[in-house]
């Protein structure tokens, strides 16, 4: 018995690095067999016509047939391993498919209006029925508002994370409760808060800075929580070694803990930016939006890509709606670029530490 189990373990390890052509054929054959059984038993002989139900029956039959076939071909342990792999990959495909559909749909709808004028002109000099053009003011507004919000929330979020994980003072519990409560605040509430305090109470005008304040309220808890989790992953032995060499706590945090967690901290910043870059509700009550270029975020109404999309998608003219789809595409590309830069920077930092 032990010899059979050992042989099956060797087989699982041998096949775990990749699927051989025979195993691929088993997978395809199981899928085809499951579809044949489903077509005959369900589509032809039963009154079931619901497509999700038919797909579910086919998938369950596919998993069952695949496990039986692999069990006969490679043993029980290999069958369990391959079945679990198929189920996990199926779940990943189910999650990835809607995302791929959304991105593909926006790409198809938005790429038609992208031209040079789209990035160089604003709506004040673009005709309603013109093709392309008219988003430069929104792109500039988004970049300025996100930059100001990052300058406000990143230092505060990092310091709060250091306090929660490294200092651990008497206010640690209420601060964490406050951060957790802020994590669940709807975006429109953040906009209402800045509108009531900054615009109504302090009698300030609608501006890009007011929008940045609202976005920083949304970014702060995300950066704090993610940074705290990253700091927890730093091995305690590094702190103990630094303290044993006579370093102070703040010096250990600055010179040992933060550099070690640099890649994760950069990722937390990008996640915080991604949390806020597509928000529209708080911008309506803070920056108000504009059809002309306003490069000064501290004076006058200012547009942004989310407001640009929100305003034009409700316009009855197809040309304006096409601009809205192009704005959504640019927004997605902007977030993708941010994530890519974060991954590149994080990979470089990890590689330099290994060297």
N, C-alpha and C positions, 0 to 999 in steps of 0.2 A: 504493500500500500504506500509506504513511504517513498519507494522507488518511482511509482507512478506520479506521485505529487511532485517529486523533484524534477522528473522529466517535464511535467506540465509547467512548472516554474521556469525551467530553462526555455521552454517554448514561448512563454509569455514575455520573458526578457528579450528573447531573440526577435520577436515580432513587435516589441513595444516601440522601437525606434522608427518604424515606418511600416506601411502596409505593402505586402507583396502583391504581385499581379493576381495570384490565386485568391487572395483575400478580397481584392477589389472585385473580382468576378463573383465571389460569394455574396458580397454586399449588393451588387447590381442584381444578381439572380434572386436574392431574397426580396428586394424591392419589387421586381417584376412579378414574382410569385404572389406576393401580398396583394398587388394590384389585380391580378387575375382572380384571386379568391374574392376580393372585394367587389369586383365587377360582376361576378357570377352570383354571389350570395346576397349582396346588398342592392346593387343597381338593378339587376335583372329579376331577382326573386323576392324582393322586399319592397314595401311602399316608401322607404326612406329616400328622400330627395334633397335633404339638407346637405349642402356641400361641406360645411365644417364637420358635420357628423360623419360623412363618408370619409373625409380626410383623416379624422381621428381613428376610425375603424381600420383604415388602411395602415396607419402608422403603428397601431398596436399589433396588428398581424405581422407587419414587417419586422418589428423588434422581436416578436416571438419566433418567427421563422428563422431570422438571422441568428438568434441565440442557439436554436436547435441545430442549425447547420454547422455553426462554428464549433459547437460542443462535439459533434461527430467528427469534425475535421481536425481540431486542435486540442480538444480536451475541455473540461469544465472551467478550469481557471482562466484559460484563454477566452472562453465564451463570456464569462463574467466581465473580464477586462474589456473586450471589444464591445459588448453590449453597453457598458457604462460609457465608453467613449462615444458611441453613436448617440446615446441619449444626451450627453453633454453638448456634443456638436449640434444636435438638433435644437437644443435650447438656445445656443449661440446664434444659430441661423434664424430662429424665430425673432430674436431680439434685433438682429442686424438687418433683417429684411425691411421692416418699416422705415428704419433710418436710411437705408439705401434708396428706398422708393421716394422719400421726402427730398433727399439731396438731389436725386436724378430729376425729379419733377421741377424743382426750383431751378436747376441748371438748364433744363430745356426751355422753361418759361422766361428765364432771365437773361440768357446769353444773347438773345436777339437784339437787345437795346444797348448792349455794351459797345461803346466806341470812345474815341478820344474826348469828344465833347462831354461825355458822361462824367469824366473825372476833372474837367477843366471849366465847366460852366455851371451856373446855378439856375434855379427856376425863374429868376427875375429876367433873364435874357433868353429863355427857352420858350418857344411857342407851345401852346397846349397840344397841337397836333403834330409837332415835330417828333421825329424818331430819334431816340437816344438823347443824351445830354441832361444836365440839370441836377447833378448830385454832388458837386464839389463842396457846397456849403454843408451838406449833411455829413460828408466824410470828415471834413475838418472839424465840425462840431463834435462828432463821436470821438475822434482822437483826442481832442482837448479835454472833453469831459471825463473820459476814462483816465487820462493821464493825471488830472487833478484829483479824481477820486482815489487813484492808486497812491498818490503822494500823501493823501490823508489817511487812508485805511491800512496801507502796508506797514508803516512804522507802528501804528497803534495796535494792529493785529499781532505783529511779531512781539512787541513788548508784553502784550497781554498773555500770549502763549508762553513766553519765558517766565512770567510771573506765576502762571498756573502750574507749570511743570518744573521749574527750577527753584524759584523763591519759596513758593508754597506758604504764603503768609496767612494771617487769620481771616482775611477777606477772600480766600480762595473759593470757598463754597458759594457765597453769594455772587461772586464775579462769574463763575461757571454757570450758575442758574440764569444770570442775566444774559450771557452769551447764548445759552440754549434757547432762551425766550426770543432773542433777536433772530435766531435762525429760522423761526417759524413765522416771522412777521411778513405779511403779504407786501408786495412791492408798492401797491397803491397806498398802503398805510405809511410807508416811508416817504412817499411824495406828499401826502397830506401833512405829515409832521413838519417837513421842511417848509411847505407852503404856509402853515399856521404860524411857525416860529420866525422863519427868515423873512418871508414876504409880508405877512399880516402884522406881526408884532414889531419887527424891526424896520418895517416900511421899506424893504428893498424891492428892486424891480425883478421881473423875470429875467433870468440870465443862465448862461451855461454853468456858472459857478454854483448856482442854486441846484441845478440838475446834478452836478458833481457831488454836492453834499448828500443828495438823496441816494445816489448810487453808492457812495461810501458807506451809508448805513446798511445797504444790502451786502456789500463786499466784506465789511468788517467781521461779522460772525463766521463767515465761510473761511476767511484767511486764518482767523484765530483758532478755530476747531481743527482745521487741517494741519496747521503749524504745530499745534500741541501734540497731535498724534505722531507727527514726524519726529518731534523732540523726544517722545517716549521711546522711539526705536533706537536712539543713541545708546550704546552699551554703557552700563553704569561703571564698568571697569575703567573707561577713559576718564570719567570724572574723578574716580578714586585715585587714579595714578597722578592726575594733575594736582589734586589737593595734597597728596602725599609728598609731592616735590616742593610744596610750600606755596603754591599758587592760591590766590584768593578765589572766592566763589564767582565773583563777577568776571575775573580774568579767565577762569575755567570756562565759563559760559561763552565769553567773547572769543577766546582763542581755540577752544577745543570743541564745545558742543555745537555752536552755530556753523563753523566750517565743516564739521562732519555731516551735518544735516542740510547742507547748502542745496543739494539737488532737490530734496523733498520740499524745502522752503520755497524754491523757485516754482515748483509745481503748484504749491498751495496758492501762490500769488496769481498764477495763470488761471487756476480754478476760480478764484475770487473774481478776476476780471471777466471770465466767461459767464459767471453768475449774473453780472450786471450789464454786460455789453448789449444784450438784446432786450432789456427792459424798456417798456413803452409807457406804462401807466404813470410812474413817478415823473417822467419828463413832461407830460401834458400840463402838470400843475406847477412846474418849476422853470423849464426853459421855454415853454409855450410854443416853440417852433417858429420858423421864418422861411421865406422863400428866397431870401438874398443872403449873400455871404456876410458873415459876421465873425471875424477872427478874434474878437475881444470877448472872452468868456465872462468877463466881469461887468459888462455893460450891454444891455439890450437883449432881446430875445434871440435865441440861437437854435438852429435845427440840429438834427442828428439822424442817423440812418434808421433807427426804429420809428421815430416820428415821421420821417420821410416815407417809409413804407406804409405806416398806418394811415397817413393822410391821402396818399395817392391811390391806394388799393380801393378806396371807397369812391374814387372819381369815376363818373360814368364813361369817360373817354378811354378807349382801348390803349391809346398811346401812353396815357398817364398810368394805367394799370401795368403796362409793360415796364415802365420805369420803376414801379414798386417792386416787381419781381426781380429786376436787376439790382435794386438796392438790397433786397433780401439775399441775393447771391453774393454780393460784395461783403455783406455782414458775415455770412457763413465762411467765406474765404478768409476774412480778417481773423475770425476765431480759430480757424485751422492753422493760419500762420503763427498765431500766438502759441498754440499747443506744440507746433513743430519746433519753434524756437526754444520753448521750455525743455522739450525732450533732448534737443541738441546740446543745450547748455548743461542740462543734468548729466548727459552721457559724458561730456568732456570733463566735468568735475569729478565724476566717478572714476574715469580713466586716469586722471591725474593723481588721484589719491592712491590708486592701485600701484602706480609706478613709484 
